[in-house]
Amino acid sequence: MNKIFLIIKREYFTRVKKRSFIVMTILGPLLMAALFIVPIYIAQLENDVKTIGVIDETGLFLGKFEDTDNLKFRYIFTDLQIAKDDLAKNQEYALLYIPLPNLSVPSNAVLYSEKQPNINVKSYIKNVMKKEVEDLKLAEKFKELRLSDDENITSRDFLKSIKANINISTIKLDESGSEEESSTEVSMVLGFAAGLLIYIFIFLYGSQVMRGVIEEKTSRIIEVIISSVKPFQLMMGKIIGIAFVGLTQFVLWIILTFAIITTFTAFFTDDIATFNTQKVLMENNKLIPSDNINAQTTTSQLNNNGVGEIINAIQSINFGVMIGSFIFFFLGGYLLYGALFAAIGSAVDNEADTQQFMMPITIPLILAFVVSNIIITNPDGPVAFWFSIIPFTSPIVMMIRIPFGVSYFDLSLSIILLVLGFLATTWFAAKIYRTGILMYGKKVNYKELWKWLRYKN
Amino acid sequence: MDLLTATDVTKQYANHKALDKVSISVPEQSIFGLLGPNGAGKTSFIRIINMITAPDNGELFFLNEKLKQYHTGQIGYLPEERGLYKKMKVGEQALYLTQLKGLTKNDALQKLKYWFEKFEIQSWWNKKVEELSKGMQQKFQFIITIIHEPKLLIFDEPFSGFDPINVNILKDEILSLRDNGATIIFSTHNMASVEELCDHIALIDNAKKILDGKVKDIKKTYRSNTFEITFTGFQGSLKNVLKPGFQLLEQNNEDDIIRAKIKFTDSYKPNDLIKELLPHITIQSFNEIMPSMNDIFIAKVKENE
């Protein structure tokens, strides 16, 4: 056990100290931050004013949607169907329909538009509604509190009870007037990005395992090492060590990206934020003399301009779950493929010979990526289900599905199968590895590999 | 006591038999030569001792205990095809490989310091391995092999790639390791170094052991009643004075002192040869020519074909 730890340590530190690792670690977050920031920045530059018609059946939001530099709201008091028909005629950008709620407070709205609605528009509406509804709930709660005078309500419960969840469905109207549901959820982009990242990570770190094995084999140090440790220990040590390199890189990326975006946001939203904070602080002081609540409310109020809106939309995703499942599926997928990469490395004498064995590894990974389009349009369909269950494609496909919401059954089945798949490929790879690392100057083919699999020792 | 015993070790690969019922015993504190032509099965056998591969049949004992994985900590192995991590620094790599053998970091540092000073290579510590010459790398690797003071050392062609000066340093080092209690298995094609270093040998050919024993005994067995005589006071060829049963192999009359090699059949003794020659010559020296390991090696392998 001690020896495998030594191996892990060596594999980890020799890679983390490399210049290429440090460069990648710094460049990655810059790129990712740019991916977030540039579209927002461009969206901000857009000057064209959009008018949105509002049908408010609840009457709660009358006059609450304030016009901004590029958004104008017009309240309509006709029937929904007529308003929909008029949409094109009036050259309006979209139609917001807030129906009467089933329960106490409104939580749903529908946005009709001809074009795919802009994400800024959507999150602006969402924010305004959220603030209104939260105020509404807050007021009710206070009434309740005064009446019951219940000391046991902690501020946390309190906050939770007023936190509003607004759900806006977007419906695209095509020229024939028929409705087609569409989605601009940030979560879709995020799921896709996470799947892509896992795909890249598996290839990146998998081929590092392969190159490491080839290096040991061609430099002939392998025989010295496996006279001290078992080949399996060396293989696992290498795979685990490189997994930690991947995790380190991922964690650094998250932290740095977050830092860059936060700095950027603070810089761009400075004025508005200060203004809002003061306003909110004043209001809150009147209401509840509690500091936690101030802080909480303040952050949710920071987002009154274009930049903040997307960030707010991003923040609305459960990052704990996303990062947690990303780490699990990255590790699972990497471990599953890592062992196979190690087996390939052991079977060849140099990197040029790896091509013929890479095929069976590359195909499922690319396939997973190819079907991602189908999965995004139908995240609960049979394609999505099967591809997110089969261990060879599940790390990528499940990551795409997760932001859309996945049943616990699917998720746990996928996790269990991935773990089993990883154990199976490792067992399989270890057998090839053990024979391959001592085999020189032999052109190896699949028949030969099959023979190695059946060797006893 | 025998440090290592192997009984009926057999190893079968898909298309050929690498070892066929090979049994050897390596006495403690000896230098044991493992000889054989290329592809005879030496490396397969060494890998089995190192537990890199397992035999299909047969058993191995280390100090009368069945050979187990933990014994590999008491074995130092210098493979014929050896290499190092090229991009890694000498010091780091030394520490890593030494710790893999089971030494603690402090022990490893202390011992490495001793050996680096002894071989005067302290300045290498922070160099990358790829900056060292091939001979330097070999030296470094030799240190790594013996650093954990193993009971059993296995050297596969240890002298390849060394200049004669370093070969001598290494030979002295190997002898002093033996004198300090280590047992050494030594695999080589270099028969001169076998005669110089080995106490015991085993000859493997075509997966089978065809000869083993003490070097002295083997030589005795294979001696051929051949003697070298130097003498004066004689003109012409000795052939004319020798009776049947004695055979003149060569004679060199160029110097004042004449040199001749004579072989006789088993029915005669060395004294009979002297008796034959005394009336004709003045003998300066009389020596038995022992067969060289090289001759024995070639003879045995040919015989086995």
Interface residues (C-beta under 8 A of the other chain):
Chain A: K3 L6 I7 R10 T14 E215 E216 T218 S219 R220 I221 I222 E223 V224 I225 I226 S227 S228 V229 K230 P231 L438 Y440 K451 K456 N457
Chain B: A14 R47 N50 M51 I52 T53 A54 D56 Q69 T72 G73 I75 Y77 P79 E81 R82 G83 L84 Y85 K86 K87 M88 Y96 L97 Q99 L100 K101 G102 Q141 I144
